[in-house]
């Protein structure tokens, strides 16, 4: 939620570097964006923008701020190349204050020599703002963020920049990550109690960003800033404890992603690329995760009470997990939407195990209940896609998903990767490691088949039929109930068509009242114990005028459209979701929407 990118160092192309970095982070927020640059001299302003030049010509040592509403993809800086030395930038997902230029970050203090970008919510900003206004500070936005540069300025009247940032940050309530730049001292200081910040360590240069994707082009040496830490980036890097200001030692880590993993390559959108990367992810996890699975199985077997938690798509994977653990391993695990687990955790104790599923490893709705579980002494397993993420770090046992970076807001390959892990765990618990390997090989092949041209053409036709729908329903039973929920989420979030997922048996308890002539309904009908009942449900819908899109291993006379997904036993839960992902993608394209950046959404949800 909100993307941050900053640069300080030897390269005079700082503004260009930050803009490029911000573009890689746009999935985190795309309401508006901005950069604050310290420039070498006023000639650095490009002739392209005389207005900007006039406005800024008297500003020795002051930040030049450029802000825009909308997406950053074609954004350019008005600064001449080779003119900026220290730049911080931000792409916004609005919380406090509407989407306006004034509310876009960076925000400045009264002297315009301190610039701040921020991720999180300053819960006590009203009280701080009032205090600062009384002291004569001038505010120009409605944001909570703007109190931060003014607070730093206020503390700076009596002490240096680093102590001022520390004192200011320690006054903020809530979970926050800030990056403050000082044009006079030519330093960037970052501090956090929530939201990710990663420092890239180059030669005489430093980068700071909300994730590593924009950094790896410049350096692979990174430091994950932990909560309650503060970093000073200038001529050198210093790490300090936020509570007491003491110096901390650090050991950089090396990021191994390839640059092509974080670019769209030949694909029009990241969402499509990521759907196509699923066979590779399935094969990678099956081949390389055996030892980690064995270890996690021992922990699950030792626990007294296991809970799977996640948000959105990750929750759907958790729900699938409860069915798979029950059916394959005959063990009971509970599941809860992570944001609700806060209110269900009274029964946690030292023997409990909480398994958190999260692509980003940063979702606040997952982080919060995990903190409470930890306080109660419960053990935590994190299954996440991002090395060094908050959830990864706070867990007692961790496993990386191995799906590779996921950039599209709508999660696809990370969902499939979670299902692979859950299936491997369930099979391993009953000693069926060989069977799962064989099943996963078939799953990868089947997903590949579903991505072939012939099937894509069929999906496009169905998407074209669905594009005029106002409501779509999606139903399944057993583990396919989770598939039905996930299919509905995928379709609604990128196509904006109201899509409701529900258990097949629930339809007749109310929602069937909404079925009328032409209402499309996606029916998951795998070759398992749910098959007959699902065909009956489809028949009930069809006799009320509904149009049935059957996702099944065998055709049926009740289907108006049939998408074949071959039977691979319990592992069919993986290929079954692929047609729905593709339908969602092609629906968005058909309707002219950007599937990578659906409105109002952000990839990593770090605010409540
Ligand atoms: C939907 C989607 C979201 C995420 C949810 C949790 O396509 O991507 O529902 O699944 O925000 O995110 P993570 O997995 O990062 O915790």
Boltz pocket constraint, residues with backbone or C-beta under 6 A from the ligand:
constraints:
  - pocket:
      binder: B
      contacts: [[A, 310], [A, 311], [A, 312], [A, 313], [A, 314], [A, 315], [A, 357], [A, 358], [A, 359], [A, 360], [A, 361], [A, 362], [A, 363], [A, 366], [A, 408], [A, 409], [A, 410], [A, 411], [A, 412], [A, 489], [A, 490], [A, 493], [A, 602], [A, 603], [A, 604], [A, 605]]
      max_distance: 6.0
